[in-house]
Amino acid sequence: MLAINKYYLYDESHKPVAVQIPISDFEHLEEIIENYGLSRLMDETRTDERLSGESALAYYKAFKNEMES
């Protein structure tokens, strides 16, 4: 299990209201979440049609142009 250094913040009533973690722990958590999402996406699209390198590049360029306009 991942060890995370946590710092709890309390309100005037001594109720915990937030947690702070070091940026290095946050970045590590971000990487884990992104890898999990990518893994799920790869599993979901495993049976989808595959494009050749040339077709994939053309698709990417068309998609990029559409997003920029």
N, CA, C and O atoms as a Tripos MOL2 file, in Angstrom:
@<TRIPOS>MOLECULE
protein
  276   275    69     0     0
PROTEIN
NO_CHARGES

@<TRIPOS>ATOM
      1 N           0.8410   -1.1790    0.0000 N.3       1 MET1
      2 CA          0.0000    0.0000    0.0000 C.3       1 MET1
      3 C           0.8860    1.2420    0.0000 C.2       1 MET1
      4 O           1.9480    1.2620    0.6210 O.2       1 MET1
      5 N           0.4440    2.2530   -0.6880 N.am      2 LEU2
      6 CA          1.1830    3.5020   -0.8090 C.3       2 LEU2
      7 C           1.1310    4.2820    0.5020 C.2       2 LEU2
      8 O           0.0510    4.5390    1.0340 O.2       2 LEU2
      9 N           2.2810    4.6500    1.0110 N.am      3 ALA3
     10 CA          2.3380    5.4600    2.2350 C.3       3 ALA3
     11 C           2.2290    6.9340    1.8500 C.2       3 ALA3
     12 O           3.0290    7.4350    1.0600 O.2       3 ALA3
     13 N           1.2420    7.6200    2.4070 N.am      4 ILE4
     14 CA          1.0170    9.0300    2.1140 C.3       4 ILE4
     15 C           1.1480    9.8130    3.4120 C.2       4 ILE4
     16 O           0.4880    9.5120    4.4070 O.2       4 ILE4
     17 N           2.0120   10.8220    3.3840 N.am      5 ASN5
     18 CA          2.1550   11.7010    4.5430 C.3       5 ASN5
     19 C           1.0020   12.6950    4.5310 C.2       5 ASN5
     20 O           0.8950   13.5120    3.6170 O.2       5 ASN5
     21 N           0.1410   12.6310    5.5350 N.am      6 LYS6
     22 CA         -1.0470   13.4790    5.5780 C.3       6 LYS6
     23 C          -0.9370   14.4740    6.7250 C.2       6 LYS6
     24 O          -0.4430   14.1550    7.8060 O.2       6 LYS6
     25 N          -1.4080   15.6780    6.4620 N.am      7 TYR7
     26 CA         -1.4660   16.7270    7.4800 C.3       7 TYR7
     27 C          -2.9200   17.2080    7.5350 C.2       7 TYR7
     28 O          -3.4300   17.7820    6.5730 O.2       7 TYR7
     29 N          -3.5650   16.9710    8.6520 N.am      8 TYR8
     30 CA         -4.9660   17.3190    8.7980 C.3       8 TYR8
     31 C          -5.1110   18.7700    9.2400 C.2       8 TYR8
     32 O          -4.3460   19.2620   10.0690 O.2       8 TYR8
     33 N          -6.1090   19.4460    8.6690 N.am      9 LEU9
     34 CA         -6.4450   20.8120    9.0540 C.3       9 LEU9
     35 C          -7.7890   20.7830    9.7650 C.2       9 LEU9
     36 O          -8.7290   20.1240    9.3210 O.2       9 LEU9
     37 N          -7.8650   21.5070   10.8730 N.am     10 TYR10
     38 CA         -9.0620   21.5020   11.7110 C.3      10 TYR10
     39 C          -9.6630   22.8990   11.7820 C.2      10 TYR10
     40 O          -8.9550   23.8990   11.6730 O.2      10 TYR10
     41 N         -10.9770   22.9540   11.9670 N.am     11 ASP11
     42 CA        -11.6360   24.2400   12.1700 C.3      11 ASP11
     43 C         -11.5920   24.6090   13.6580 C.2      11 ASP11
     44 O         -10.9570   23.9290   14.4630 O.2      11 ASP11
     45 N         -12.2810   25.7010   14.0000 N.am     12 GLU12
     46 CA        -12.2710   26.1750   15.3830 C.3      12 GLU12
     47 C         -12.8760   25.1660   16.3540 C.2      12 GLU12
     48 O         -12.5560   25.1690   17.5430 O.2      12 GLU12
     49 N         -13.7510   24.3050   15.8430 N.am     13 SER13
     50 CA        -14.4050   23.2920   16.6810 C.3      13 SER13
     51 C         -13.6010   21.9970   16.7330 C.2      13 SER13
     52 O         -14.0670   20.9890   17.2650 O.2      13 SER13
     53 N         -12.4130   22.0290   16.1870 N.am     14 HIS14
     54 CA        -11.5170   20.8650   16.1500 C.3      14 HIS14
     55 C         -12.0750   19.7210   15.2920 C.2      14 HIS14
     56 O         -11.7940   18.5470   15.5360 O.2      14 HIS14
     57 N         -12.8660   20.0910   14.2880 N.am     15 LYS15
     58 CA        -13.3650   19.1080   13.3270 C.3      15 LYS15
     59 C         -12.4210   19.1200   12.1250 C.2      15 LYS15
     60 O         -12.0530   20.1890   11.6380 O.2      15 LYS15
     61 N         -12.0310   17.9500   11.6500 N.am     16 PRO16
     62 CA        -11.1580   17.9310   10.4630 C.3      16 PRO16
     63 C         -11.9210   18.4600    9.2450 C.2      16 PRO16
     64 O         -13.0390   18.0250    8.9680 O.2      16 PRO16
     65 N         -11.3090   19.3950    8.5240 N.am     17 VAL17
     66 CA        -11.9600   20.0030    7.3620 C.3      17 VAL17
     67 C         -11.1770   19.8030    6.0680 C.2      17 VAL17
     68 O         -11.7240   19.9750    4.9790 O.2      17 VAL17
     69 N          -9.8960   19.4410    6.1820 N.am     18 ALA18
     70 CA         -9.0790   19.2680    4.9700 C.3      18 ALA18
     71 C          -7.8470   18.4420    5.2980 C.2      18 ALA18
     72 O          -7.4940   18.2250    6.4570 O.2      18 ALA18
     73 N          -7.2120   17.9930    4.2300 N.am     19 VAL19
     74 CA         -5.9600   17.2410    4.3650 C.3      19 VAL19
     75 C          -4.9620   17.8260    3.3810 C.2      19 VAL19
     76 O          -5.2980   18.0910    2.2260 O.2      19 VAL19
     77 N          -3.7550   18.0240    3.8340 N.am     20 GLN20
     78 CA         -2.6720   18.4450    2.9560 C.3      20 GLN20
     79 C          -1.7300   17.2640    2.7820 C.2      20 GLN20
     80 O          -1.4840   16.4980    3.7130 O.2      20 GLN20
     81 N          -1.2030   17.1360    1.5500 N.am     21 ILE21
     82 CA         -0.2020   16.0990    1.2940 C.3      21 ILE21
     83 C           0.9450   16.7490    0.5330 C.2      21 ILE21
     84 O           0.7340   17.7260   -0.1860 O.2      21 ILE21
     85 N           2.1470   16.2220    0.6800 N.am     22 PRO22
     86 CA          3.2830   16.7680   -0.0760 C.3      22 PRO22
     87 C           3.0440   16.6430   -1.5830 C.2      22 PRO22
     88 O           2.3920   15.7080   -2.0460 O.2      22 PRO22
     89 N           3.5800   17.5970   -2.3300 N.am     23 ILE23
     90 CA          3.3840   17.6080   -3.7790 C.3      23 ILE23
     91 C           3.9050   16.3280   -4.4210 C.2      23 ILE23
     92 O           3.3250   15.8560   -5.3980 O.2      23 ILE23
     93 N           4.9690   15.7650   -3.9020 N.am     24 SER24
     94 CA          5.5030   14.5270   -4.4790 C.3      24 SER24
     95 C           4.5000   13.3770   -4.3150 C.2      24 SER24
     96 O           4.3510   12.5530   -5.2170 O.2      24 SER24
     97 N           3.8170   13.3210   -3.1720 N.am     25 ASP25
     98 CA          2.7850   12.2940   -2.9730 C.3      25 ASP25
     99 C           1.6130   12.5380   -3.9130 C.2      25 ASP25
    100 O           1.0650   11.5970   -4.4880 O.2      25 ASP25
    101 N           1.2260   13.8150   -4.0680 N.am     26 PHE26
    102 CA          0.1300   14.1580   -4.9710 C.3      26 PHE26
    103 C           0.4600   13.7480   -6.3980 C.2      26 PHE26
    104 O          -0.3720   13.1460   -7.0770 O.2      26 PHE26
    105 N           1.6620   14.0650   -6.8590 N.am     27 GLU27
    106 CA          2.0610   13.7140   -8.2250 C.3      27 GLU27
    107 C           2.0810   12.2020   -8.4200 C.2      27 GLU27
    108 O           1.7270   11.7040   -9.4890 O.2      27 GLU27
    109 N           2.4930   11.4770   -7.3890 N.am     28 HIS28
    110 CA          2.4900   10.0140   -7.4720 C.3      28 HIS28
    111 C           1.0520    9.4880   -7.5710 C.2      28 HIS28
    112 O           0.7750    8.5860   -8.3610 O.2      28 HIS28
    113 N           0.1540   10.0450   -6.7820 N.am     29 LEU29
    114 CA         -1.2580    9.6500   -6.8580 C.3      29 LEU29
    115 C          -1.8410    9.9620   -8.2360 C.2      29 LEU29
    116 O          -2.5820    9.1590   -8.8040 O.2      29 LEU29
    117 N          -1.4990   11.1360   -8.7640 N.am     30 GLU30
    118 CA         -1.9600   11.5210  -10.1030 C.3      30 GLU30
    119 C          -1.5160   10.5030  -11.1400 C.2      30 GLU30
    120 O          -2.3010   10.0960  -11.9970 O.2      30 GLU30
    121 N          -0.2560   10.0920  -11.0610 N.am     31 GLU31
    122 CA          0.2800    9.1140  -12.0090 C.3      31 GLU31
    123 C          -0.4560    7.7810  -11.8980 C.2      31 GLU31
    124 O          -0.7710    7.1600  -12.9130 O.2      31 GLU31
    125 N          -0.7300    7.3440  -10.6830 N.am     32 ILE32
    126 CA         -1.4580    6.0900  -10.4710 C.3      32 ILE32
    127 C          -2.8510    6.1750  -11.0840 C.2      32 ILE32
    128 O          -3.2920    5.2440  -11.7590 O.2      32 ILE32
    129 N          -3.5440    7.2830  -10.8520 N.am     33 ILE33
    130 CA         -4.9070    7.4590  -11.3790 C.3      33 ILE33
    131 C          -4.8940    7.5040  -12.9060 C.2      33 ILE33
    132 O          -5.7340    6.8800  -13.5550 O.2      33 ILE33
    133 N          -3.9390    8.2430  -13.4780 N.am     34 GLU34
    134 CA         -3.8490    8.3120  -14.9410 C.3      34 GLU34
    135 C          -3.5570    6.9430  -15.5460 C.2      34 GLU34
    136 O          -4.1520    6.5750  -16.5590 O.2      34 GLU34
    137 N          -2.6530    6.1890  -14.9370 N.am     35 ASN35
    138 CA         -2.3290    4.8520  -15.4470 C.3      35 ASN35
    139 C          -3.5370    3.9250  -15.3510 C.2      35 ASN35
    140 O          -3.7820    3.1240  -16.2530 O.2      35 ASN35
    141 N          -4.2830    4.0350  -14.2680 N.am     36 TYR36
    142 CA         -5.4940    3.2210  -14.1200 C.3      36 TYR36
    143 C          -6.4980    3.5710  -15.2190 C.2      36 TYR36
    144 O          -7.0790    2.6820  -15.8400 O.2      36 TYR36
    145 N          -6.6980    4.8700  -15.4540 N.am     37 GLY37
    146 CA         -7.6300    5.2990  -16.5000 C.3      37 GLY37
    147 C          -7.1940    4.8200  -17.8700 C.2      37 GLY37
    148 O          -8.0180    4.3630  -18.6630 O.2      37 GLY37
    149 N          -5.9060    4.9200  -18.1530 N.am     38 LEU38
    150 CA         -5.3890    4.4490  -19.4390 C.3      38 LEU38
    151 C          -5.5780    2.9470  -19.5850 C.2      38 LEU38
    152 O          -5.9420    2.4630  -20.6570 O.2      38 LEU38
    153 N          -5.3320    2.2130  -18.5090 N.am     39 SER39
    154 CA         -5.5210    0.7650  -18.5350 C.3      39 SER39
    155 C          -6.9840    0.4070  -18.8200 C.2      39 SER39
    156 O          -7.2670   -0.4920  -19.6120 O.2      39 SER39
    157 N          -7.9020    1.1130  -18.1720 N.am     40 ARG40
    158 CA         -9.3360    0.8640  -18.4080 C.3      40 ARG40
    159 C          -9.7090    1.1660  -19.8540 C.2      40 ARG40
    160 O         -10.4340    0.3990  -20.4880 O.2      40 ARG40
    161 N          -9.2120    2.2870  -20.3720 N.am     41 LEU41
    162 CA         -9.5070    2.6560  -21.7550 C.3      41 LEU41
    163 C          -8.9590    1.6190  -22.7190 C.2      41 LEU41
    164 O          -9.6220    1.2670  -23.6950 O.2      41 LEU41
    165 N          -7.7560    1.1250  -22.4550 N.am     42 MET42
    166 CA         -7.1660    0.0980  -23.3200 C.3      42 MET42
    167 C          -8.0100   -1.1750  -23.2890 C.2      42 MET42
    168 O          -8.2190   -1.8030  -24.3270 O.2      42 MET42
    169 N          -8.4940   -1.5580  -22.1130 N.am     43 ASP43
    170 CA         -9.3490   -2.7430  -22.0000 C.3      43 ASP43
    171 C         -10.6670   -2.5540  -22.7460 C.2      43 ASP43
    172 O         -11.1430   -3.4700  -23.4170 O.2      43 ASP43
    173 N         -11.2580   -1.3520  -22.6250 N.am     44 GLU44
    174 CA        -12.5500   -1.0760  -23.2680 C.3      44 GLU44
    175 C         -12.4470   -1.0590  -24.7880 C.2      44 GLU44
    176 O         -13.4120   -1.3900  -25.4780 O.2      44 GLU44
    177 N         -11.2990   -0.6810  -25.3100 N.am     45 THR45
    178 CA        -11.1520   -0.5480  -26.7660 C.3      45 THR45
    179 C         -10.3950   -1.7100  -27.3960 C.2      45 THR45
    180 O         -10.0340   -1.6560  -28.5720 O.2      45 THR45
    181 N         -10.1560   -2.7520  -26.6200 N.am     46 ARG46
    182 CA         -9.3640   -3.8870  -27.1020 C.3      46 ARG46
    183 C          -9.9360   -4.4910  -28.3980 C.2      46 ARG46
    184 O          -9.1730   -4.9270  -29.2600 O.2      46 ARG46
    185 N         -11.2490   -4.5190  -28.5390 N.am     47 THR47
    186 CA        -11.8560   -5.1470  -29.7140 C.3      47 THR47
    187 C         -12.2220   -4.1420  -30.8040 C.2      47 THR47
    188 O         -12.7760   -4.5230  -31.8350 O.2      47 THR47
    189 N         -11.9140   -2.8440  -30.5820 N.am     48 ASP48
    190 CA        -12.2230   -1.8290  -31.5880 C.3      48 ASP48
    191 C         -11.3410   -2.0080  -32.8210 C.2      48 ASP48
    192 O         -10.2780   -2.6260  -32.7720 O.2      48 ASP48
    193 N         -11.8200   -1.4460  -33.9200 N.am     49 GLU49
    194 CA        -11.0560   -1.4890  -35.1630 C.3      49 GLU49
    195 C          -9.7260   -0.7670  -34.9740 C.2      49 GLU49
    196 O          -9.6830    0.2970  -34.3570 O.2      49 GLU49
    197 N          -8.6490   -1.3310  -35.4950 N.am     50 ARG50
    198 CA         -7.3370   -0.7150  -35.3940 C.3      50 ARG50
    199 C          -6.9900   -0.0270  -36.7030 C.2      50 ARG50
    200 O          -7.2850   -0.5300  -37.7870 O.2      50 ARG50
    201 N          -6.3630    1.1280  -36.5810 N.am     51 LEU51
    202 CA         -5.9730    1.9020  -37.7490 C.3      51 LEU51
    203 C          -4.5080    1.6390  -38.0860 C.2      51 LEU51
    204 O          -3.7020    1.3300  -37.2090 O.2      51 LEU51
    205 N          -4.1800    1.7660  -39.3670 N.am     52 SER52
    206 CA         -2.7710    1.7070  -39.7580 C.3      52 SER52
    207 C          -2.1110    2.9910  -39.2610 C.2      52 SER52
    208 O          -2.8040    3.9350  -38.8810 O.2      52 SER52
    209 N          -0.7970    3.0340  -39.2610 N.am     53 GLY53
    210 CA         -0.0800    4.2220  -38.8160 C.3      53 GLY53
    211 C          -0.4760    5.4530  -39.6150 C.2      53 GLY53
    212 O          -0.6750    6.5290  -39.0520 O.2      53 GLY53
    213 N          -0.5890    5.2930  -40.9230 N.am     54 GLU54
    214 CA         -0.9570    6.4050  -41.7950 C.3      54 GLU54
    215 C          -2.3910    6.8700  -41.5260 C.2      54 GLU54
    216 O          -2.6520    8.0710  -41.4700 O.2      54 GLU54
    217 N          -3.3030    5.9380  -41.3630 N.am     55 SER55
    218 CA         -4.7000    6.2760  -41.0800 C.3      55 SER55
    219 C          -4.8380    6.9350  -39.7060 C.2      55 SER55
    220 O          -5.6190    7.8690  -39.5300 O.2      55 SER55
    221 N          -4.0720    6.4370  -38.7420 N.am     56 ALA56
    222 CA         -4.1220    7.0120  -37.4020 C.3      56 ALA56
    223 C          -3.6190    8.4460  -37.4110 C.2      56 ALA56
    224 O          -4.1970    9.3060  -36.7470 O.2      56 ALA56
    225 N          -2.5550    8.7170  -38.1500 N.am     57 LEU57
    226 CA         -2.0180   10.0650  -38.2480 C.3      57 LEU57
    227 C          -3.0220   11.0050  -38.9080 C.2      57 LEU57
    228 O          -3.2040   12.1330  -38.4510 O.2      57 LEU57
    229 N          -3.6670   10.5570  -39.9650 N.am     58 ALA58
    230 CA         -4.6830   11.3720  -40.6370 C.3      58 ALA58
    231 C          -5.8500   11.6460  -39.6950 C.2      58 ALA58
    232 O          -6.3620   12.7640  -39.6510 O.2      58 ALA58
    233 N          -6.2680   10.6400  -38.9460 N.am     59 TYR59
    234 CA         -7.3680   10.7980  -37.9820 C.3      59 TYR59
    235 C          -6.9720   11.8040  -36.9060 C.2      59 TYR59
    236 O          -7.7630   12.6780  -36.5510 O.2      59 TYR59
    237 N          -5.7510   11.6870  -36.3860 N.am     60 TYR60
    238 CA         -5.2660   12.5910  -35.3480 C.3      60 TYR60
    239 C          -5.2270   14.0300  -35.8610 C.2      60 TYR60
    240 O          -5.6630   14.9460  -35.1640 O.2      60 TYR60
    241 N          -4.7080   14.2360  -37.0750 N.am     61 LYS61
    242 CA         -4.6260   15.5880  -37.6360 C.3      61 LYS61
    243 C          -6.0130   16.1840  -37.8220 C.2      61 LYS61
    244 O          -6.2210   17.3620  -37.5290 O.2      61 LYS61
    245 N          -6.9600   15.3920  -38.3020 N.am     62 ALA62
    246 CA         -8.3290   15.8800  -38.4860 C.3      62 ALA62
    247 C          -8.9440   16.2300  -37.1290 C.2      62 ALA62
    248 O          -9.6100   17.2570  -36.9920 O.2      62 ALA62
    249 N          -8.7260   15.3970  -36.1520 N.am     63 PHE63
    250 CA         -9.2540   15.6290  -34.8130 C.3      63 PHE63
    251 C          -8.6430   16.8960  -34.2080 C.2      63 PHE63
    252 O          -9.3480   17.7050  -33.6050 O.2      63 PHE63
    253 N          -7.3260   17.0630  -34.3750 N.am     64 LYS64
    254 CA         -6.6330   18.2270  -33.8340 C.3      64 LYS64
    255 C          -7.1420   19.4980  -34.4990 C.2      64 LYS64
    256 O          -7.3820   20.4980  -33.8220 O.2      64 LYS64
    257 N          -7.3110   19.4690  -35.8250 N.am     65 ASN65
    258 CA         -7.8130   20.6500  -36.5510 C.3      65 ASN65
    259 C          -9.2260   20.9890  -36.0860 C.2      65 ASN65
    260 O          -9.5670   22.1630  -35.9410 O.2      65 ASN65
    261 N         -10.0430   19.9770  -35.8550 N.am     66 GLU66
    262 CA        -11.4180   20.2070  -35.3960 C.3      66 GLU66
    263 C         -11.4080   20.8500  -33.9950 C.2      66 GLU66
    264 O         -12.2150   21.7360  -33.7150 O.2      66 GLU66
    265 N         -10.5090   20.4110  -33.1330 N.am     67 MET67
    266 CA        -10.4420   20.9480  -31.7690 C.3      67 MET67
    267 C          -9.9080   22.3850  -31.7630 C.2      67 MET67
    268 O         -10.2900   23.1740  -30.8990 O.2      67 MET67
    269 N          -9.0460   22.7320  -32.7000 N.am     68 GLU68
    270 CA         -8.4760   24.0690  -32.7420 C.3      68 GLU68
    271 C          -9.4200   25.0920  -33.3600 C.2      68 GLU68
    272 O          -9.2330   26.2930  -33.1620 O.2      68 GLU68
    273 N         -10.4260   24.6480  -34.1000 N.am     69 SER69
    274 CA        -11.3440   25.6100  -34.7270 C.3      69 SER69
    275 C         -12.5670   25.8550  -33.9030 C.2      69 SER69
    276 O         -13.4310   26.6380  -34.2970 O.2      69 SER69
@<TRIPOS>BOND
     1     1     2 1
     2     2     3 1
     3     3     4 2
     4     3     5 am
     5     5     6 1
     6     6     7 1
     7     7     8 2
     8     7     9 am
     9     9    10 1
    10    10    11 1
    11    11    12 2
    12    11    13 am
    13    13    14 1
    14    14    15 1
    15    15    16 2
    16    15    17 am
    17    17    18 1
    18    18    19 1
    19    19    20 2
    20    19    21 am
    21    21    22 1
    22    22    23 1
    23    23    24 2
    24    23    25 am
    25    25    26 1
    26    26    27 1
    27    27    28 2
    28    27    29 am
    29    29    30 1
    30    30    31 1
    31    31    32 2
    32    31    33 am
    33    33    34 1
    34    34    35 1
    35    35    36 2
    36    35    37 am
    37    37    38 1
    38    38    39 1
    39    39    40 2
    40    39    41 am
    41    41    42 1
    42    42    43 1
    43    43    44 2
    44    43    45 am
    45    45    46 1
    46    46    47 1
    47    47    48 2
    48    47    49 am
    49    49    50 1
    50    50    51 1
    51    51    52 2
    52    51    53 am
    53    53    54 1
    54    54    55 1
    55    55    56 2
    56    55    57 am
    57    57    58 1
    58    58    59 1
    59    59    60 2
    60    59    61 am
    61    61    62 1
    62    62    63 1
    63    63    64 2
    64    63    65 am
    65    65    66 1
    66    66    67 1
    67    67    68 2
    68    67    69 am
    69    69    70 1
    70    70    71 1
    71    71    72 2
    72    71    73 am
    73    73    74 1
    74    74    75 1
    75    75    76 2
    76    75    77 am
    77    77    78 1
    78    78    79 1
    79    79    80 2
    80    79    81 am
    81    81    82 1
    82    82    83 1
    83    83    84 2
    84    83    85 am
    85    85    86 1
    86    86    87 1
    87    87    88 2
    88    87    89 am
    89    89    90 1
    90    90    91 1
    91    91    92 2
    92    91    93 am
    93    93    94 1
    94    94    95 1
    95    95    96 2
    96    95    97 am
    97    97    98 1
    98    98    99 1
    99    99   100 2
   100    99   101 am
   101   101   102 1
   102   102   103 1
   103   103   104 2
   104   103   105 am
   105   105   106 1
   106   106   107 1
   107   107   108 2
   108   107   109 am
   109   109   110 1
   110   110   111 1
   111   111   112 2
   112   111   113 am
   113   113   114 1
   114   114   115 1
   115   115   116 2
   116   115   117 am
   117   117   118 1
   118   118   119 1
   119   119   120 2
   120   119   121 am
   121   121   122 1
   122   122   123 1
   123   123   124 2
   124   123   125 am
   125   125   126 1
   126   126   127 1
   127   127   128 2
   128   127   129 am
   129   129   130 1
   130   130   131 1
   131   131   132 2
   132   131   133 am
   133   133   134 1
   134   134   135 1
   135   135   136 2
   136   135   137 am
   137   137   138 1
   138   138   139 1
   139   139   140 2
   140   139   141 am
   141   141   142 1
   142   142   143 1
   143   143   144 2
   144   143   145 am
   145   145   146 1
   146   146   147 1
   147   147   148 2
   148   147   149 am
   149   149   150 1
   150   150   151 1
   151   151   152 2
   152   151   153 am
   153   153   154 1
   154   154   155 1
   155   155   156 2
   156   155   157 am
   157   157   158 1
   158   158   159 1
   159   159   160 2
   160   159   161 am
   161   161   162 1
   162   162   163 1
   163   163   164 2
   164   163   165 am
   165   165   166 1
   166   166   167 1
   167   167   168 2
   168   167   169 am
   169   169   170 1
   170   170   171 1
   171   171   172 2
   172   171   173 am
   173   173   174 1
   174   174   175 1
   175   175   176 2
   176   175   177 am
   177   177   178 1
   178   178   179 1
   179   179   180 2
   180   179   181 am
   181   181   182 1
   182   182   183 1
   183   183   184 2
   184   183   185 am
   185   185   186 1
   186   186   187 1
   187   187   188 2
   188   187   189 am
   189   189   190 1
   190   190   191 1
   191   191   192 2
   192   191   193 am
   193   193   194 1
   194   194   195 1
   195   195   196 2
   196   195   197 am
   197   197   198 1
   198   198   199 1
   199   199   200 2
   200   199   201 am
   201   201   202 1
   202   202   203 1
   203   203   204 2
   204   203   205 am
   205   205   206 1
   206   206   207 1
   207   207   208 2
   208   207   209 am
   209   209   210 1
   210   210   211 1
   211   211   212 2
   212   211   213 am
   213   213   214 1
   214   214   215 1
   215   215   216 2
   216   215   217 am
   217   217   218 1
   218   218   219 1
   219   219   220 2
   220   219   221 am
   221   221   222 1
   222   222   223 1
   223   223   224 2
   224   223   225 am
   225   225   226 1
   226   226   227 1
   227   227   228 2
   228   227   229 am
   229   229   230 1
   230   230   231 1
   231   231   232 2
   232   231   233 am
   233   233   234 1
   234   234   235 1
   235   235   236 2
   236   235   237 am
   237   237   238 1
   238   238   239 1
   239   239   240 2
   240   239   241 am
   241   241   242 1
   242   242   243 1
   243   243   244 2
   244   243   245 am
   245   245   246 1
   246   246   247 1
   247   247   248 2
   248   247   249 am
   249   249   250 1
   250   250   251 1
   251   251   252 2
   252   251   253 am
   253   253   254 1
   254   254   255 1
   255   255   256 2
   256   255   257 am
   257   257   258 1
   258   258   259 1
   259   259   260 2
   260   259   261 am
   261   261   262 1
   262   262   263 1
   263   263   264 2
   264   263   265 am
   265   265   266 1
   266   266   267 1
   267   267   268 2
   268   267   269 am
   269   269   270 1
   270   270   271 1
   271   271   272 2
   272   271   273 am
   273   273   274 1
   274   274   275 1
   275   275   276 2
@<TRIPOS>SUBSTRUCTURE
     1 MET1         2 RESIDUE 1 A MET
     2 LEU2         6 RESIDUE 1 A LEU
     3 ALA3        10 RESIDUE 1 A ALA
     4 ILE4        14 RESIDUE 1 A ILE
     5 ASN5        18 RESIDUE 1 A ASN
     6 LYS6        22 RESIDUE 1 A LYS
     7 TYR7        26 RESIDUE 1 A TYR
     8 TYR8        30 RESIDUE 1 A TYR
     9 LEU9        34 RESIDUE 1 A LEU
    10 TYR10       38 RESIDUE 1 A TYR
    11 ASP11       42 RESIDUE 1 A ASP
    12 GLU12       46 RESIDUE 1 A GLU
    13 SER13       50 RESIDUE 1 A SER
    14 HIS14       54 RESIDUE 1 A HIS
    15 LYS15       58 RESIDUE 1 A LYS
    16 PRO16       62 RESIDUE 1 A PRO
    17 VAL17       66 RESIDUE 1 A VAL
    18 ALA18       70 RESIDUE 1 A ALA
    19 VAL19       74 RESIDUE 1 A VAL
    20 GLN20       78 RESIDUE 1 A GLN
    21 ILE21       82 RESIDUE 1 A ILE
    22 PRO22       86 RESIDUE 1 A PRO
    23 ILE23       90 RESIDUE 1 A ILE
    24 SER24       94 RESIDUE 1 A SER
    25 ASP25       98 RESIDUE 1 A ASP
    26 PHE26      102 RESIDUE 1 A PHE
    27 GLU27      106 RESIDUE 1 A GLU
    28 HIS28      110 RESIDUE 1 A HIS
    29 LEU29      114 RESIDUE 1 A LEU
    30 GLU30      118 RESIDUE 1 A GLU
    31 GLU31      122 RESIDUE 1 A GLU
    32 ILE32      126 RESIDUE 1 A ILE
    33 ILE33      130 RESIDUE 1 A ILE
    34 GLU34      134 RESIDUE 1 A GLU
    35 ASN35      138 RESIDUE 1 A ASN
    36 TYR36      142 RESIDUE 1 A TYR
    37 GLY37      146 RESIDUE 1 A GLY
    38 LEU38      150 RESIDUE 1 A LEU
    39 SER39      154 RESIDUE 1 A SER
    40 ARG40      158 RESIDUE 1 A ARG
    41 LEU41      162 RESIDUE 1 A LEU
    42 MET42      166 RESIDUE 1 A MET
    43 ASP43      170 RESIDUE 1 A ASP
    44 GLU44      174 RESIDUE 1 A GLU
    45 THR45      178 RESIDUE 1 A THR
    46 ARG46      182 RESIDUE 1 A ARG
    47 THR47      186 RESIDUE 1 A THR
    48 ASP48      190 RESIDUE 1 A ASP
    49 GLU49      194 RESIDUE 1 A GLU
    50 ARG50      198 RESIDUE 1 A ARG
    51 LEU51      202 RESIDUE 1 A LEU
    52 SER52      206 RESIDUE 1 A SER
    53 GLY53      210 RESIDUE 1 A GLY
    54 GLU54      214 RESIDUE 1 A GLU
    55 SER55      218 RESIDUE 1 A SER
    56 ALA56      222 RESIDUE 1 A ALA
    57 LEU57      226 RESIDUE 1 A LEU
    58 ALA58      230 RESIDUE 1 A ALA
    59 TYR59      234 RESIDUE 1 A TYR
    60 TYR60      238 RESIDUE 1 A TYR
    61 LYS61      242 RESIDUE 1 A LYS
    62 ALA62      246 RESIDUE 1 A ALA
    63 PHE63      250 RESIDUE 1 A PHE
    64 LYS64      254 RESIDUE 1 A LYS
    65 ASN65      258 RESIDUE 1 A ASN
    66 GLU66      262 RESIDUE 1 A GLU
    67 MET67      266 RESIDUE 1 A MET
    68 GLU68      270 RESIDUE 1 A GLU
    69 SER69      274 RESIDUE 1 A SER
